[in-house]
Amino acid sequence: MKGSDALLSDELEMAEAYFTSTKGFARFFKAMAQKYQSLGRWGGSVTLTSLKEEERDAFSTLFRADFSRQKSITISLERFAKALELTRFSHVSPISLLEAMQGESLISNAERIASKERAKTEFIEDLLCRYSQPYCQRWLQAIIAKKPGTRSIHATFESNMESLRVQMDQVLKALADLNQQAPNKIERLPIFARRITKDPHGFDPSSDTGRLLIQALKSLDSELPERDPLTLPLTGAEELTELYYTFGLLRDDLWNFVTCTGITATATDDGNKQLSYLSEAYLQHVTLNLPLREVVRIGKAYSGLPTIENCETNVPRPSLNSSSKGAQWLNESGKVVFVVENSGVFSALVDRFRECYENEERIESANPPLLCTHGQFKLASLLLLDKLAASGTLIYYSGDFDPEGLLMMERLLLRYPSQAKPWHYTLADYQLAHSERVISPQRLKQLDRVVSLELVPLKEEILRTARAGYQEGILSELWRDIQGSKSAK
């Protein structure tokens, strides 16, 4: 004879077969399963609307009531359990029947969430044990705390844990390696990716693993002091390039460049030795497009030639006539650099400088210290300015009179609070540069981020007129400073 467990199993199979084969019960059992999972217990009611004929017939038979005219029905789970006891399946547990009908074990939503959280905790605790380096520990703790930027990790854990496991291992290996790198060591991103993941594209920003690395670096970067307030949140390629560089990784080091003239520098990897190619360019009045790969080699940068106490070098100095206007750049060495955003303005200023001194037969005069950013700051521009600021240089910046131009000036004021100076950003200059080009309300809204006192009057005037002004309109004013003043006004 069969045992009681076998009899119950047979009865459950017959009950499942009956309710599965009888038309009209499919929606009802699915709704009961959902109700049980949401409550985490047997209780509550389910409602079905737009009843079909076969559903009305099935309910009338099971519940021994007339549902033939009803368009909807609300049945409690307890009523179903009592109705089941009056059938030949009276020994079948209603929960067991639900599980058999749904083809899976029915655990409550709360139990499911708790189970996932336990699995996630075990997953992260395993990573905490295997990756003890500070960068790894800080990032994993940020994930546990569900800090900003970690939401996608929790979502991926639920949807594809095995894929996330591989990605997390690769990113944590990367963080561990970066944590142990020597100060000032720079490695190109594809080379780094090949070394860590065996794939030079392993950390491409467009890949899942690359995006995960960026999230980790952003989380770590948010804890660093003295950060540039306008680089966050990351909104573009240049901010991303700067983020990588903060952790010793380099990308786009050839197309990322700054144009400069009248600048010299010492090498960061060769004691305090002057970079001869910059010194020669200075002596030969050459303008350079300086790529990021060269900027990272610079220790300190100077406007003109550095003083002997600042640099151990025997590079000959140009024999500038001390009475010439050009001599001031030698006398003011390491003190002032002029920065413009527009390449046409940059070239026009250099042309005027050369024409002036050639006409006066003072062709030995060195070019003024002048930089061009070519629009929004690239990392090469910011790093060179960092190195000029480190040598005590004052940074005079001139840009367009529009939201983008003022925000660039604002960024420099925040980054170099004691050394950045607005260069011809007055209301009078705006009148000279004024155009009829209308600035859209969307662009004007960007001026909300301009808060420096030096720029507020200009900001308010631009908001009032909604008209842009351009550097070309103040070219003569800029030239007058370069030609004869020792500091920009």
QUIKA-V544087 format. One record per backbone hydrogen bond with DSSP energy under -0.5 kcal/mol. NH is the residue of the N-H (numbers start at 1). CO is the residue of the C=O. Records with the same first field share a line. If there is no record, write none. Layout:
BEGIN
NH->CO / CO
END
This chain:
BEGIN
7->3
8->4
9->5
10->6
11->7
12->8
13->9
14->10
15->11
16->12
17->13
18->14
19->15
20->16
21->17
22->18
23->21
25->22
29->25
30->26
31->27
32->28
33->29
34->30
35->31
36->32
37->33
38->34
39->35
40->36
41->36
43->41
46->75
48->73
51->71
56->52
57->53
58->54
59->55
60->56
61->57
62->58
63->59
64->60
65->60
67->65
70->67
73->48
75->46
77->44
80->76
81->77
82->78
83->79
84->80
85->81
86->82 / 83
87->84
90->87
92->89
97->93
98->94
99->95
100->96
101->97
102->98
103->99
104->99
107->105
109->37
110->37
112->108
113->109
114->110
115->111
116->112
117->113
118->114
119->115
120->116
121->117
122->118
123->119
124->120
125->121
126->122
127->123
128->124
129->125
130->126
131->127
132->130
137->133
138->134
139->135
140->136
141->137
142->138
143->139
144->140
145->141
146->143
147->142
150->147
153->150
154->150
155->151
156->152
157->153
158->154
159->155
160->156
164->160
165->161
166->162
167->163
168->164
169->165
170->166
171->167
172->168
173->169
174->170
175->171
176->172
177->173
178->174
179->175
180->176 / 177
181->178
185->182
187->248
189->250
192->188
193->189
194->190
195->191
196->192
197->193
198->193 / 194
199->193
202->199
204->201
207->204
211->207
212->208
213->209
214->210
215->211
216->212
217->213
218->214
219->215
220->216
221->217
222->218
223->220
224->221
229->227
231->228
232->229
240->236
241->237
242->238
243->239
244->240
245->241
246->242
247->243 / 244
248->245
249->244
250->187
256->252
257->255
258->290
259->372
260->288
261->370
264->302
266->300
267->273
268->297
269->297
270->267 / 271
273->270
274->312
275->265
276->274
278->275
279->275
280->276
281->277
282->278
283->279
284->280
285->282
286->281
288->260
290->258 / 288
291->289
292->256
293->253
294->291
295->291
296->292
297->294
298->295
299->266
301->387
302->264
304->262 / 302
310->307
311->307
312->272
313->311
320->318
322->320
324->321
327->324
328->325
329->326
330->327
331->327
332->328
333->330
334->303
335->332
336->332
337->394
338->369
339->396
340->371
341->398
346->342
347->343
348->344
349->345
350->346
351->347
352->348
353->349
354->350
355->351
356->352
357->353
358->354
359->355
360->356
361->358
362->357
365->362
370->261 / 368
371->338
372->259
373->340
375->341
382->378
383->379
384->380
385->381
386->382
387->383
388->384
389->385
390->386
391->387 / 388
392->389
393->388
394->335
395->419
396->337 / 394
397->395 / 421
398->339
401->469
402->400
406->402
407->403
408->404
409->405
410->406
411->407
412->408
413->409
414->410
415->411
416->412
419->416
420->416
421->395
423->397
424->422
430->426
431->427
432->428
433->429
434->430
435->468
439->466
440->438
444->440
445->441
446->443
447->444
448->445
449->446
450->447
451->449
455->452
456->452
457->453
459->455
460->456
461->457
462->458
463->459
464->460
465->461
466->462
468->437
469->401
470->433
473->470
474->471
475->472
478->474
479->475
480->476
481->477
482->478
483->479
484->480
485->480 / 481
END
